[in-house]
Amino acid sequence: MGLFSPQSPGANRALGGFLEKMNATKRVYQASFHLAKLYSKEG
């Protein structure tokens, strides 16, 4: 790791927020992908 050490809570908080954002983005992508599949099924 090196960059994110347990001794620096600020870095850990930043990393946590970043991962949270990535998860939210992934959910949005999955939702839109799901909708696209539904639409293509409808023709």
Secondary structure, 3 states (H helix, E strand, C coil): CCCCCCCCHHHHHHHHHHHHHHHHHHHHHHHHHHHHHHHHHHC
